[in-house]
Amino acid sequence: MPTIGYCVIALMLTAYVLLDGFDLGVATIVPFIARNDAERRVAMESIGPFWNGNEVCLIAAGGALFALFPAAYAVSFSGFYLPFMVVLWLLMFRGISLELREHLPSDLWHQFWDAAFWASSTLLVVLFGVALGNLIRGVPLDASGYFQGSFAFLLNPYAIAVALLAVCVLAFHGAAFARLRIDGPPAVRAASASKWLWWCVAALYLFVSAATLHLRGFGGHWATYACGAIALAALVAMRFALGRSDVVAFAASSLFLIALMGAAAATMYPYILPGYPPGSGGLSIDAAAPSVAAMTTALTVTIGGGIAVIAYGSLVFRRMAGKLRVEDVIR
């Protein structure tokens, strides 16, 4: 039962990275693909119907963690309190930027919220990457399973490398989405950005993979290596799809993200919070799980809610399909 709960949370977090990833990715590359007010507006409107629904996956994952593994929830929020508060403020600024930008017809007003949108979204990706890197590396826990480190401890070289990979991967994912949703010069620039972003993703992926093997050793779960092989195949597909098929490029980017999240989950298993140094144990899913009855109830509600979110998301994507043009925004 705890393994099922672990897989459910991993799937919810993967869904968040996959869906909100293209929102964050578009925001990260806005300064490179949009060169005037109208182009920045169309870039923001390309994610307008989706971003708030995509964030539901993050909220649902937090709720599922509380219900399925309450001990891990308590340790996480006590140890990562400051980063969580920063993430909360960045999420608010990102949403406020999207909602308030068009409230006043002022260039200065637009430029301020455009900068806030880019900065908050990019910093979110960095923080999420640092958090994932520390989960894979492990966190210092005492005998009771509580976090004993500091915010400075979290900013280690390995976590920063994972954060850089996250920025580049989601920037590529956002560029692929922009080519699907936007027509005109921003889409052309997004295609150009994808070419150099791919090289950054490839170099960082190989570096982080080698660092992870050095850190965790070669005795990991078989699923780790399977997901790594899938990620490598998806990376190659991303390269061959550039300039040929925007749909294939976005699909390959999505598969790459899924494989990366799968590899991270398999590397950590059976610990929901691995200890530091690597190999020193940690908080396992069995130790963090509640009673069987509580977990059964939580799983039933979580899976039912997940199905509803998938149905709603599919409806929104179908109704909002099509490309946006700068000329339409100007009108």
C-alpha contacts under 8 A as a table, 3 or more apart, distances in Angstrom:
res1	aa1	res2	aa2	distance
1	M	4	I	5.19
1	M	5	G	6.42
1	M	292	V	7.50
1	M	295	M	7.53
1	M	296	T	7.92
2	P	5	G	4.98
2	P	6	Y	6.08
2	P	68	L	7.90
2	P	285	I	5.89
2	P	286	D	6.10
2	P	289	A	6.32
2	P	295	M	7.88
3	T	6	Y	4.96
3	T	7	C	6.19
3	T	270	P	7.90
3	T	285	I	7.23
4	I	7	C	5.11
4	I	8	V	6.17
5	G	8	V	5.05
5	G	9	I	6.34
5	G	68	L	6.28
5	G	295	M	7.79
5	G	299	L	6.76
6	Y	9	I	5.35
6	Y	10	A	6.19
6	Y	272	I	7.67
6	Y	285	I	7.18
7	C	10	A	4.97
7	C	11	L	6.06
8	V	11	L	5.10
8	V	12	M	6.24
8	V	303	I	7.84
9	I	12	M	5.05
9	I	13	L	6.18
9	I	61	A	5.94
9	I	64	A	6.71
9	I	65	L	6.89
10	A	13	L	5.22
10	A	14	T	6.05
10	A	261	M	7.66
10	A	262	G	7.67
10	A	265	A	6.57
11	L	14	T	4.96
11	L	15	A	6.08
12	M	15	A	5.04
12	M	16	Y	6.28
12	M	57	C	6.04
12	M	58	L	7.45
12	M	60	A	7.53
12	M	61	A	5.73
13	L	16	Y	4.99
13	L	17	V	6.24
13	L	57	C	6.91
13	L	58	L	6.57
13	L	61	A	6.28
14	T	17	V	5.09
14	T	18	L	6.04
14	T	257	L	7.76
14	T	258	I	6.24
14	T	261	M	6.04
14	T	262	G	7.96
15	A	18	L	5.05
15	A	19	L	5.98
15	A	57	C	6.68
16	Y	19	L	5.28
16	Y	20	D	5.49
16	Y	21	G	7.06
16	Y	54	N	6.45
16	Y	55	E	6.76
16	Y	56	V	7.97
16	Y	57	C	5.10
16	Y	58	L	5.83
17	V	20	D	5.63
17	V	21	G	4.81
17	V	257	L	7.45
18	L	21	G	5.12
18	L	22	F	6.98
18	L	254	S	6.25
18	L	257	L	6.59
18	L	258	I	7.24
19	L	22	F	6.04
19	L	23	D	7.28
19	L	54	N	5.67
20	D	23	D	5.03
20	D	24	L	6.18
20	D	51	W	6.30
20	D	54	N	5.17
20	D	55	E	6.33
21	G	24	L	5.15
21	G	25	G	5.84
21	G	170	L	5.65
21	G	173	H	7.02
21	G	174	G	7.11
22	F	25	G	4.74
22	F	26	V	5.98
22	F	170	L	6.40
22	F	171	A	7.70
22	F	173	H	5.46
22	F	174	G	4.24
22	F	175	A	7.91
22	F	177	F	6.29
23	D	26	V	5.34
23	D	27	A	6.41
23	D	47	I	5.89
23	D	50	F	7.92
23	D	51	W	6.11
23	D	174	G	6.50
24	L	27	A	5.09
24	L	28	T	6.17
24	L	121	S	5.50
24	L	122	T	7.04
24	L	125	V	7.24
24	L	170	L	6.90
24	L	171	A	7.64
24	L	174	G	6.98
25	G	28	T	5.01
25	G	29	I	6.47
25	G	167	V	7.70
25	G	170	L	4.62
25	G	171	A	4.15
25	G	172	F	6.89
25	G	173	H	6.04
25	G	174	G	3.85
25	G	175	A	6.89
26	V	29	I	5.43
26	V	30	V	6.04
26	V	43	A	7.19
26	V	44	M	7.96
26	V	47	I	7.98
26	V	171	A	6.61
26	V	173	H	7.98
26	V	174	G	4.30
26	V	175	A	6.22
26	V	177	F	7.57
26	V	178	A	6.70
27	A	30	V	5.24
27	A	44	M	7.55
27	A	117	F	6.72
27	A	118	W	5.25
27	A	121	S	6.14
27	A	122	T	7.25
27	A	174	G	7.74
28	T	31	P	7.59
28	T	118	W	5.76
28	T	119	A	7.94
28	T	121	S	6.56
28	T	122	T	5.44
28	T	167	V	7.85
28	T	171	A	6.00
28	T	174	G	7.90
29	I	32	F	5.33
29	I	33	I	6.36
29	I	171	A	6.16
29	I	174	G	7.51
29	I	175	A	7.26
30	V	33	I	5.33
30	V	34	A	5.52
30	V	40	R	6.69
30	V	43	A	6.94
30	V	118	W	7.12
31	P	34	A	5.73
31	P	35	R	6.94
31	P	118	W	7.93
32	F	35	R	7.39
32	F	189	R	7.30
32	F	190	A	7.83
32	F	193	A	7.70
33	I	185	P	7.81
33	I	186	P	4.85
33	I	187	A	7.34
33	I	189	R	5.09
33	I	190	A	5.71
33	I	193	A	7.99
34	A	37	D	7.85
34	A	39	E	4.87
34	A	40	R	5.08
34	A	43	A	7.27
34	A	186	P	5.68
35	R	39	E	6.37
35	R	40	R	7.06
36	N	39	E	5.42
36	N	40	R	6.27
37	D	40	R	5.20
37	D	41	R	6.13
37	D	107	D	7.79
37	D	110	H	7.60
38	A	41	R	5.02
38	A	42	V	6.25
38	A	326	V	6.26
38	A	329	V	6.76
38	A	330	I	6.42
39	E	42	V	5.14
39	E	43	A	6.20
39	E	186	P	6.82
39	E	326	V	6.04
40	R	43	A	5.09
40	R	44	M	6.32
40	R	114	D	7.57
41	R	44	M	5.19
41	R	45	E	6.10
41	R	329	V	7.42
42	V	45	E	4.92
42	V	46	S	6.04
42	V	182	I	7.54
42	V	324	L	6.89
42	V	325	R	7.12
42	V	326	V	6.06
42	V	329	V	6.33
43	A	46	S	5.22
43	A	47	I	7.26
43	A	178	A	7.47
43	A	182	I	7.35
43	A	186	P	7.91
44	M	47	I	5.75
44	M	48	G	6.24
44	M	98	L	7.05
45	E	48	G	4.57
45	E	49	P	7.61
46	S	49	P	7.56
46	S	178	A	7.42
46	S	181	R	6.08
46	S	182	I	6.88
46	S	324	L	6.83
47	I	50	F	5.46
47	I	51	W	5.90
48	G	51	W	6.09
48	G	98	L	7.60
49	P	52	N	7.58
49	P	53	G	7.94
49	P	316	V	7.52
49	P	320	M	7.23
50	F	53	G	5.48
50	F	54	N	6.02
50	F	316	V	7.50
50	F	317	F	7.82
51	W	54	N	5.09
51	W	55	E	6.41
52	N	55	E	5.34
52	N	56	V	6.99
52	N	95	G	7.88
53	G	56	V	5.43
53	G	57	C	7.90
53	G	313	G	7.23
54	N	57	C	6.02
54	N	58	L	7.90
54	N	313	G	7.96
55	E	58	L	5.34
55	E	59	I	6.66
56	V	59	I	5.10
56	V	60	A	5.94
57	C	60	A	5.02
57	C	61	A	5.99
58	L	61	A	5.07
58	L	62	G	6.34
59	I	62	G	5.19
59	I	63	G	6.32
60	A	63	G	5.01
60	A	64	A	6.01
60	A	302	T	7.97
61	A	64	A	4.98
61	A	65	L	6.08
62	G	65	L	5.12
62	G	66	F	6.38
63	G	66	F	5.16
63	G	67	A	6.32
64	A	67	A	5.07
64	A	68	L	5.75
64	A	69	F	7.87
64	A	298	A	7.36
64	A	302	T	6.46
65	L	68	L	5.27
65	L	69	F	5.28
65	L	70	P	6.56
65	L	72	A	7.43
65	L	73	Y	5.99
66	F	69	F	5.71
66	F	70	P	4.62
66	F	72	A	7.82
66	F	73	Y	5.35
67	A	70	P	5.92
67	A	294	A	7.90
67	A	295	M	7.28
67	A	298	A	5.80
68	L	289	A	6.09
68	L	290	P	6.81
68	L	294	A	7.86
68	L	295	M	5.64
68	L	298	A	6.22
68	L	299	L	7.33
69	F	72	A	5.47
69	F	73	Y	6.37
69	F	285	I	7.25
69	F	288	A	5.02
69	F	289	A	4.65
69	F	290	P	6.56
70	P	73	Y	4.92
70	P	74	A	6.21
70	P	288	A	6.45
70	P	289	A	6.84
70	P	290	P	7.10
71	A	74	A	5.17
71	A	75	V	6.29
71	A	287	A	7.93
71	A	288	A	4.83
71	A	289	A	7.21
72	A	75	V	5.12
72	A	76	S	5.92
72	A	272	I	7.04
72	A	273	L	7.07
72	A	283	L	7.26
72	A	288	A	5.73
73	Y	76	S	5.17
73	Y	77	F	6.20
74	A	77	F	5.47
74	A	78	S	6.13
75	V	78	S	5.21
75	V	79	G	5.96
75	V	145	G	7.23
75	V	146	Y	5.44
75	V	147	F	6.37
76	S	79	G	5.31
76	S	80	F	5.65
76	S	81	Y	7.67
76	S	147	F	7.70
77	F	80	F	5.23
77	F	81	Y	5.10
77	F	84	F	7.41
78	S	81	Y	5.46
78	S	146	Y	7.79
78	S	147	F	7.18
79	G	146	Y	7.28
79	G	147	F	4.90
79	G	148	Q	7.29
79	G	149	G	7.44
79	G	150	S	7.84
80	F	83	P	5.47
80	F	84	F	6.06
80	F	151	F	7.75
81	Y	84	F	5.18
81	Y	85	M	6.25
82	L	85	M	5.15
82	L	86	V	6.31
82	L	151	F	7.56
83	P	86	V	5.04
83	P	87	V	6.13
83	P	127	L	7.44
83	P	151	F	7.74
84	F	87	V	4.99
84	F	88	L	6.15
85	M	88	L	5.02
85	M	89	W	6.36
86	V	89	W	5.22
86	V	90	L	6.19
87	V	90	L	5.06
87	V	91	L	6.09
87	V	124	L	6.33
87	V	127	L	7.39
88	L	91	L	5.17
88	L	92	M	6.31
89	W	92	M	5.06
89	W	93	F	6.21
90	L	93	F	5.08
90	L	94	R	6.06
90	L	120	S	5.04
90	L	121	S	7.20
90	L	123	L	7.58
90	L	124	L	6.53
91	L	94	R	5.14
91	L	95	G	6.28
91	L	120	S	7.21
91	L	121	S	7.80
91	L	124	L	7.62
92	M	95	G	5.23
92	M	96	I	6.04
93	F	96	I	5.00
93	F	97	S	5.95
93	F	116	A	6.84
93	F	117	F	7.11
93	F	120	S	6.41
94	R	97	S	5.19
94	R	98	L	6.52
94	R	116	A	7.02
94	R	117	F	5.19
94	R	120	S	5.72
94	R	121	S	6.36
95	G	98	L	5.28
95	G	99	E	6.26
96	I	99	E	5.11
96	I	100	L	5.78
97	S	100	L	5.52
97	S	101	R	5.76
97	S	113	W	5.06
97	S	114	D	6.99
97	S	116	A	6.44
97	S	117	F	5.45
98	L	101	R	5.91
98	L	113	W	7.80
98	L	117	F	7.20
99	E	102	E	7.36
100	L	103	H	5.32
100	L	113	W	7.68
101	R	104	L	7.16
101	R	109	W	7.09
101	R	110	H	5.57
101	R	113	W	5.84
101	R	114	D	7.57
102	E	105	P	6.71
102	E	110	H	7.27
104	L	109	W	6.87
104	L	110	H	7.95
105	P	109	W	7.62
105	P	110	H	7.80
106	S	109	W	5.13
106	S	110	H	6.22
107	D	110	H	5.06
107	D	111	Q	6.07
108	L	111	Q	5.11
108	L	112	F	6.17
109	W	112	F	5.29
109	W	113	W	6.49
110	H	113	W	5.39
110	H	114	D	5.99
111	Q	114	D	4.97
111	Q	115	A	6.13
112	F	115	A	5.27
112	F	116	A	6.23
113	W	116	A	4.81
113	W	117	F	5.90
114	D	117	F	5.05
114	D	118	W	6.28
115	A	118	W	5.20
115	A	119	A	6.00
116	A	119	A	5.19
116	A	120	S	5.83
117	F	120	S	5.51
117	F	121	S	6.07
118	W	121	S	5.38
118	W	122	T	6.03
119	A	122	T	5.26
119	A	123	L	6.02
120	S	123	L	5.26
120	S	124	L	6.09
121	S	124	L	5.08
121	S	125	V	6.49
122	T	125	V	5.25
122	T	126	V	6.39
122	T	167	V	7.25
123	L	126	V	4.93
123	L	127	L	6.13
124	L	127	L	5.18
124	L	128	F	6.08
125	V	128	F	5.14
125	V	129	G	6.03
125	V	163	A	7.13
125	V	166	A	6.51
125	V	167	V	5.94
126	V	129	G	5.09
126	V	130	V	6.17
126	V	163	A	4.94
126	V	164	L	7.02
126	V	166	A	7.06
126	V	167	V	6.51
127	L	130	V	5.01
127	L	131	A	6.10
127	L	163	A	7.08
128	F	131	A	5.06
128	F	132	L	6.19
128	F	163	A	7.18
129	G	132	L	5.13
129	G	133	G	6.06
129	G	159	A	6.93
129	G	160	I	7.45
129	G	162	V	5.52
129	G	163	A	3.82
129	G	164	L	7.41
129	G	165	L	7.75
129	G	166	A	5.60
129	G	167	V	7.85
130	V	133	G	5.07
130	V	134	N	6.22
130	V	154	L	7.14
130	V	155	L	7.08
130	V	159	A	4.68
130	V	160	I	5.85
130	V	162	V	6.47
130	V	163	A	5.17
131	A	134	N	5.25
131	A	135	L	6.28
131	A	154	L	7.69
131	A	159	A	7.27
132	L	135	L	5.09
132	L	136	I	6.34
132	L	159	A	7.34
132	L	162	V	7.44
133	G	136	I	5.29
133	G	137	R	6.09
133	G	158	Y	6.50
133	G	159	A	4.15
133	G	160	I	7.48
133	G	161	A	7.97
133	G	162	V	5.48
133	G	163	A	7.28
134	N	137	R	4.87
134	N	138	G	5.55
134	N	139	V	6.45
134	N	154	L	6.38
134	N	158	Y	7.89
134	N	159	A	5.68
135	L	138	G	5.06
135	L	139	V	6.71
135	L	268	M	7.52
135	L	273	L	6.43
135	L	274	P	6.56
136	I	264	A	6.65
136	I	267	T	6.92
136	I	268	M	6.06
136	I	274	P	7.20
137	R	158	Y	7.68
137	R	159	A	7.84
137	R	212	T	7.99
137	R	215	L	7.20
137	R	216	R	7.70
137	R	274	P	7.56
137	R	276	Y	6.99
137	R	277	P	7.67
137	R	278	P	6.39
138	G	273	L	6.94
138	G	274	P	4.70
138	G	275	G	4.61
138	G	276	Y	4.50
138	G	277	P	6.50
138	G	278	P	6.02
138	G	282	G	8.00
139	V	147	F	6.97
139	V	149	G	7.24
139	V	273	L	7.23
139	V	274	P	6.40
139	V	275	G	4.96
139	V	276	Y	4.76
139	V	277	P	7.56
140	P	147	F	5.82
140	P	148	Q	5.42
140	P	149	G	5.84
140	P	275	G	5.56
140	P	276	Y	4.78
140	P	277	P	7.31
141	L	144	S	7.55
141	L	145	G	5.10
141	L	146	Y	5.03
141	L	147	F	4.63
141	L	148	Q	5.47
141	L	149	G	7.87
141	L	275	G	6.10
141	L	276	Y	7.31
141	L	282	G	6.97
142	D	145	G	5.16
142	D	146	Y	5.46
142	D	147	F	6.67
142	D	148	Q	6.40
143	A	146	Y	7.55
145	G	282	G	7.14
145	G	283	L	6.25
149	G	153	F	6.04
149	G	154	L	7.84
150	S	153	F	5.12
150	S	154	L	6.81
151	F	154	L	5.30
151	F	155	L	6.99
152	A	155	L	5.36
152	A	156	N	7.73
153	F	156	N	6.24
154	L	159	A	7.17
155	L	159	A	6.38
155	L	160	I	6.46
156	N	159	A	5.48
156	N	160	I	6.24
157	P	160	I	5.11
157	P	161	A	6.16
158	Y	161	A	5.12
158	Y	162	V	6.37
158	Y	208	V	7.70
158	Y	211	A	7.43
159	A	162	V	5.06
159	A	163	A	6.15
160	I	163	A	4.88
160	I	164	L	6.23
161	A	164	L	5.13
161	A	165	L	6.29
161	A	204	L	7.46
161	A	208	V	6.69
162	V	165	L	5.03
162	V	166	A	6.14
162	V	208	V	6.60
163	A	166	A	4.95
163	A	167	V	6.28
164	L	167	V	5.14
164	L	168	C	6.33
164	L	204	L	7.59
165	L	168	C	5.24
165	L	169	V	5.97
165	L	200	C	7.99
165	L	201	V	6.27
165	L	204	L	5.60
165	L	205	Y	6.65
165	L	208	V	7.94
166	A	169	V	5.18
166	A	170	L	6.00
167	V	170	L	5.45
167	V	171	A	5.95
168	C	171	A	5.00
168	C	172	F	6.19
168	C	197	L	6.29
168	C	200	C	6.55
168	C	201	V	5.69
169	V	172	F	5.20
169	V	173	H	6.17
169	V	197	L	7.84
169	V	201	V	5.86
169	V	253	S	7.98
169	V	257	L	7.80
170	L	173	H	4.72
170	L	174	G	5.89
171	A	174	G	5.01
171	A	175	A	6.09
171	A	197	L	7.41
172	F	175	A	4.99
172	F	176	A	6.18
172	F	193	A	7.93
172	F	194	S	5.67
172	F	197	L	5.99
172	F	198	W	6.95
172	F	253	S	7.54
173	H	176	A	5.16
173	H	177	F	6.28
173	H	250	F	6.55
173	H	253	S	5.78
173	H	254	S	7.31
174	G	177	F	4.99
174	G	178	A	6.03
175	A	178	A	4.96
175	A	179	R	6.29
175	A	190	A	5.06
175	A	191	A	6.87
175	A	193	A	7.30
175	A	194	S	6.26
176	A	179	R	5.27
176	A	180	L	6.62
176	A	190	A	7.38
176	A	191	A	7.50
176	A	194	S	7.42
176	A	246	D	6.44
176	A	249	A	6.31
176	A	250	F	5.13
176	A	253	S	7.85
177	F	180	L	5.09
177	F	181	R	6.20
177	F	250	F	6.40
178	A	181	R	5.08
178	A	182	I	5.46
178	A	186	P	7.88
178	A	187	A	6.13
178	A	190	A	6.72
179	R	182	I	5.68
179	R	183	D	7.20
179	R	187	A	4.82
179	R	188	V	7.59
179	R	190	A	6.47
179	R	191	A	6.82
179	R	246	D	6.47
180	L	246	D	6.39
180	L	247	V	7.14
180	L	322	G	7.93
180	L	323	K	6.77
181	R	321	A	7.88
181	R	322	G	6.31
181	R	323	K	4.41
181	R	324	L	6.01
182	I	186	P	6.97
182	I	187	A	5.69
182	I	323	K	5.03
182	I	324	L	4.76
182	I	325	R	6.07
183	D	186	P	7.07
183	D	187	A	5.65
183	D	323	K	6.00
183	D	324	L	5.88
183	D	325	R	5.11
183	D	326	V	7.56
184	G	187	A	5.64
184	G	188	V	6.63
184	G	325	R	6.46
184	G	326	V	7.17
185	P	188	V	5.02
185	P	189	R	6.24
186	P	189	R	5.13
186	P	190	A	6.07
187	A	190	A	4.92
187	A	191	A	6.24
188	V	191	A	5.17
188	V	192	S	6.40
189	R	192	S	4.95
189	R	193	A	6.07
190	A	193	A	5.00
190	A	194	S	6.12
191	A	194	S	5.13
191	A	195	K	6.91
191	A	242	L	7.47
191	A	243	G	7.26
192	S	195	K	5.62
192	S	196	W	7.46
193	A	196	W	5.72
193	A	197	L	6.05
194	S	197	L	4.93
194	S	198	W	5.96
194	S	242	L	7.49
195	K	198	W	5.41
195	K	199	W	7.04
195	K	239	R	7.88
195	K	242	L	7.15
196	W	199	W	5.33
196	W	200	C	6.58
197	L	200	C	5.05
197	L	201	V	6.15
198	W	201	V	5.04
198	W	202	A	6.08
198	W	238	M	7.72
198	W	239	R	6.86
199	W	202	A	5.09
199	W	203	A	6.13
200	C	203	A	5.31
200	C	204	L	6.07
201	V	204	L	5.28
201	V	205	Y	5.83
202	A	205	Y	5.17
202	A	206	L	6.27
202	A	235	L	7.18
203	A	206	L	5.42
203	A	207	F	6.24
204	L	207	F	4.97
204	L	208	V	5.93
205	Y	208	V	5.24
205	Y	209	S	5.94
206	L	209	S	5.12
206	L	210	A	6.15
207	F	210	A	5.24
207	F	211	A	6.13
208	V	211	A	4.93
208	V	212	T	5.95
209	S	212	T	5.09
209	S	213	L	6.27
210	A	213	L	5.19
210	A	214	H	6.21
211	A	214	H	5.02
211	A	215	L	6.00
212	T	215	L	4.92
212	T	216	R	5.81
212	T	217	G	7.62
213	L	216	R	5.31
213	L	217	G	4.95
213	L	218	F	6.00
214	H	217	G	5.45
214	H	218	F	7.96
215	L	278	P	7.06
216	R	219	G	7.80
216	R	220	G	7.42
216	R	278	P	6.27
216	R	279	G	7.52
217	G	220	G	7.01
220	G	224	T	6.67
220	G	267	T	6.30
221	H	224	T	5.48
221	H	225	Y	7.39
221	H	266	A	6.22
221	H	267	T	6.53
221	H	269	Y	7.98
222	W	225	Y	5.51
222	W	226	A	6.38
223	A	226	A	4.88
223	A	227	C	5.98
223	A	262	G	7.85
223	A	263	A	6.85
223	A	266	A	5.89
224	T	227	C	5.32
224	T	228	G	6.13
224	T	262	G	7.28
224	T	263	A	4.52
224	T	264	A	7.35
224	T	266	A	5.21
224	T	267	T	5.88
225	Y	228	G	4.85
225	Y	229	A	6.16
225	Y	263	A	7.30
226	A	229	A	5.20
226	A	230	I	6.33
226	A	263	A	7.90
227	C	230	I	5.00
227	C	231	A	6.06
227	C	259	A	4.92
227	C	260	L	6.83
227	C	262	G	6.08
227	C	263	A	5.15
228	G	231	A	5.04
228	G	232	L	6.24
228	G	259	A	6.67
228	G	260	L	7.08
228	G	263	A	6.27
229	A	232	L	5.09
229	A	233	A	6.29
230	I	233	A	5.09
230	I	234	A	6.11
230	I	255	L	7.97
230	I	256	F	7.36
230	I	259	A	6.14
231	A	234	A	5.01
231	A	235	L	6.06
231	A	255	L	7.17
231	A	256	F	4.81
231	A	257	L	7.67
231	A	259	A	5.15
231	A	260	L	6.41
232	L	235	L	4.99
232	L	236	V	6.41
232	L	256	F	7.72
233	A	236	V	5.20
233	A	237	A	6.28
234	A	237	A	4.91
234	A	238	M	6.09
234	A	252	A	5.22
234	A	253	S	6.91
234	A	255	L	6.17
234	A	256	F	5.23
235	L	238	M	5.07
235	L	239	R	6.56
235	L	252	A	7.18
235	L	253	S	7.45
235	L	256	F	6.46
236	V	239	R	5.22
236	V	240	F	6.46
237	A	240	F	5.18
237	A	241	A	6.03
237	A	248	V	7.99
237	A	249	A	7.32
237	A	252	A	5.99
238	M	241	A	5.26
238	M	242	L	6.55
238	M	248	V	7.61
238	M	249	A	5.16
238	M	250	F	7.90
238	M	252	A	5.39
238	M	253	S	6.27
239	R	242	L	5.57
239	R	249	A	7.88
240	F	244	R	7.49
241	A	244	R	5.14
241	A	245	S	5.37
241	A	246	D	7.02
241	A	248	V	5.94
241	A	249	A	5.03
242	L	245	S	6.64
242	L	246	D	7.19
242	L	249	A	6.37
243	G	246	D	7.40
245	S	248	V	5.31
245	S	249	A	6.23
246	D	249	A	5.03
246	D	250	F	6.20
247	V	250	F	5.25
247	V	251	A	6.13
248	V	251	A	4.96
248	V	252	A	5.92
249	A	252	A	5.16
249	A	253	S	6.07
250	F	253	S	5.02
250	F	254	S	6.11
251	A	254	S	5.02
251	A	255	L	6.22
252	A	255	L	5.02
252	A	256	F	6.11
253	S	256	F	5.02
253	S	257	L	6.35
254	S	257	L	5.21
254	S	258	I	6.25
255	L	258	I	5.03
255	L	259	A	6.09
256	F	259	A	5.16
256	F	260	L	6.18
257	L	260	L	5.08
257	L	261	M	6.23
258	I	261	M	5.27
258	I	262	G	6.07
259	A	262	G	4.95
259	A	263	A	6.04
260	L	263	A	5.12
260	L	264	A	6.25
261	M	264	A	5.05
261	M	265	A	6.19
262	G	265	A	5.16
262	G	266	A	6.10
263	A	266	A	5.12
263	A	267	T	6.01
264	A	267	T	5.09
264	A	268	M	6.36
265	A	268	M	5.32
265	A	269	Y	6.18
266	A	269	Y	5.21
268	M	271	Y	5.54
268	M	272	I	6.63
268	M	273	L	7.57
268	M	274	P	6.43
269	Y	272	I	6.73
270	P	284	S	5.74
270	P	285	I	6.07
271	Y	274	P	5.24
271	Y	281	G	7.64
271	Y	282	G	6.25
271	Y	283	L	5.60
271	Y	284	S	3.95
271	Y	285	I	5.63
272	I	282	G	7.92
272	I	283	L	6.08
272	I	284	S	5.57
272	I	285	I	5.60
273	L	282	G	5.78
273	L	283	L	5.07
273	L	284	S	6.81
274	P	278	P	7.40
274	P	280	S	7.89
274	P	281	G	6.11
274	P	282	G	4.38
274	P	283	L	6.18
274	P	284	S	7.58
275	G	278	P	6.25
275	G	279	G	7.21
275	G	280	S	5.59
275	G	281	G	5.25
275	G	282	G	4.06
275	G	283	L	7.24
276	Y	279	G	7.38
276	Y	280	S	6.16
276	Y	281	G	7.85
276	Y	282	G	7.73
277	P	280	S	5.84
278	P	281	G	7.56
281	G	284	S	7.90
283	L	287	A	6.47
283	L	288	A	6.66
284	S	287	A	5.27
284	S	288	A	6.21
285	I	288	A	5.09
285	I	289	A	5.92
286	D	289	A	5.38
289	A	295	M	7.39
290	P	294	A	6.19
290	P	295	M	6.20
291	S	294	A	5.25
291	S	295	M	6.17
292	V	295	M	5.14
292	V	296	T	6.01
293	A	296	T	5.14
293	A	297	T	6.28
294	A	297	T	5.25
294	A	298	A	6.13
295	M	298	A	4.98
295	M	299	L	5.93
296	T	299	L	5.18
296	T	300	T	6.20
297	T	300	T	5.21
297	T	301	V	6.36
298	A	301	V	5.29
298	A	302	T	5.97
299	L	302	T	5.02
299	L	303	I	5.91
300	T	303	I	5.43
300	T	304	G	6.10
301	V	304	G	5.17
301	V	305	G	6.07
302	T	305	G	5.15
302	T	306	G	6.05
303	I	306	G	4.93
303	I	307	I	6.29
304	G	307	I	5.28
304	G	308	A	6.52
305	G	308	A	5.09
305	G	309	V	6.25
306	G	309	V	5.09
306	G	310	I	6.21
307	I	310	I	5.14
307	I	311	A	6.24
308	A	311	A	5.15
308	A	312	Y	6.20
309	V	312	Y	5.14
309	V	313	G	5.99
310	I	313	G	5.11
310	I	314	S	6.07
311	A	314	S	5.26
311	A	315	L	6.35
312	Y	315	L	5.18
312	Y	316	V	6.33
313	G	316	V	5.17
313	G	317	F	6.22
314	S	317	F	5.24
314	S	318	R	6.24
315	L	318	R	5.25
315	L	319	R	6.22
316	V	319	R	5.22
316	V	320	M	5.99
317	F	320	M	5.25
317	F	321	A	5.94
318	R	321	A	5.44
324	L	328	D	7.14
324	L	329	V	7.95
325	R	328	D	5.35
325	R	329	V	6.72
326	V	329	V	5.16
326	V	330	I	6.34
327	E	330	I	5.22
327	E	331	R	6.58
328	D	331	R	5.41
